[in-house]
Amino acid sequence: MNIEDFRNYCMKKKKVTEHFPFDNDTLVFKVCDKMFALASLKRWENGEAFINLKCDPEYAQELRAEYHSIKPGYHMHKKLWNSVYVLTGELSPTLITELIDHSYGMVIRGLPKKLRAQL
């Protein structure tokens, strides 16, 4: 997966917007103004690409135990976020998109009922 594939995949989801709230490097995707995915553009350019994704705490632990390319979220709440290193070759594109979907779903489930109904 390259940065364009990542961006296009995220942007196809309902009510998703992209932002640079922290600096000009960190691309953040939000659904209903809540973050579900973020990545450093410089790290993509340097071949060290990872995506921070929200994750169910138990599932996060399972993923970290199974894959070397999935680590506790860099600069994020370690229990709820994973850093998914996408260029190592260990993770299939299908798994990466499933993890993006999972993160998006986690945020959706945490939204108020009225906002969930709009999606």
Number of C-alpha atoms within 10 A of each C-alpha: 15 11 16 9 12 16 17 10 13 22 16 10 13 12 12 17 17 17 15 12 10 9 9 11 13 16 18 21 22 19 22 17 13 16 20 25 26 21 22 19 16 13 14 16 10 8 12 14 21 24 27 26 27 29 25 14 14 10 11 21 17 11 19 16 12 9 13 13 19 23 20 20 21 14 9 14 11 16 15 19 24 30 24 27 21 22 16 14 10 12 17 13 14 10 10 18 16 12 20 23 18 17 22 25 15 17 19 19 11 11 14 9 10 8 12 13 9 9 11
